[in-house]
Amino acid sequence: MRAAETALAGRYDALIIAMLRQRCLADQLPAYGDVFDAQLHAHMNRGVLLLYQRAKSLPDLCALAAGEG
């Protein structure tokens, strides 16, 4: 596991990686190697885009973090 993955996922790292691997297997994609790395990259990009769309200010970000968004 790479340091960037652990830094981004924190204590949920193993769970998030396992769920993404399971998704790859369900989609009949390799759960390791370059294909998995590309899927992880795409997943992170989608998450950042979603966050960008939902949080236009610091209060928006705080509301999302509190589960209000």
N, C-alpha and C positions, 0 to 999 in steps of 0.2 A: 504494500500500500504506500502511496506517495504522501509526502508531508503535506502537500497542498490539499489532498482529500481529507486528511485528518484535521487540518486547520479549518477547513470550511464546514465540516460536518460535526466537529466536536464530539461530544459523548454519544451522539446518534450515528457516528461514522459507520460502524459495522452494520447497523440496521438499514441505513440508506443504501450502502453498497450492495447488501444482500437483496434488497428490493429491486434495485436496478438490474442486478444479475438475473433475478427471477423474471423480470420483464423482458430482458434479452432472450432468455430461453423460451418464454411464451411466444415471442415474435420470431422464433427459430433463428436467432442470431447468436454468434459466439459470445459467451459470458466472460471471456478473458481476451487479452491481447488488444490489437489495434482497433478492432470493431467495438469492443467494450469501451475503450478510451474515447472513441468518437461519440458513442452514445452518452457517456458521462459529460463530455464537452457540450453536446447538444442540450442535455438536460440542464446543465448549469446556465447556458445561454437563455433557455426558455424561462428559467427562474428569475434571472436578472431582468429580462424583458417584462415579465409579469410584475415584478416589484417596481420597475420604472413606471409602468402604466398605473399602478395603484397608489404609489406614494409620490406626491408632488411637493411635499413639505415635511419637515421634521415631525410635526404633530401627526401627519398621515402615517409616517413610519412607526411612531409610538403606538398609534391605534392598531396598526397591523400586528405589532409585536404583542400587544395585550389581547389579541384575538377579537378585536372589535371591527375589523375591516373585512 
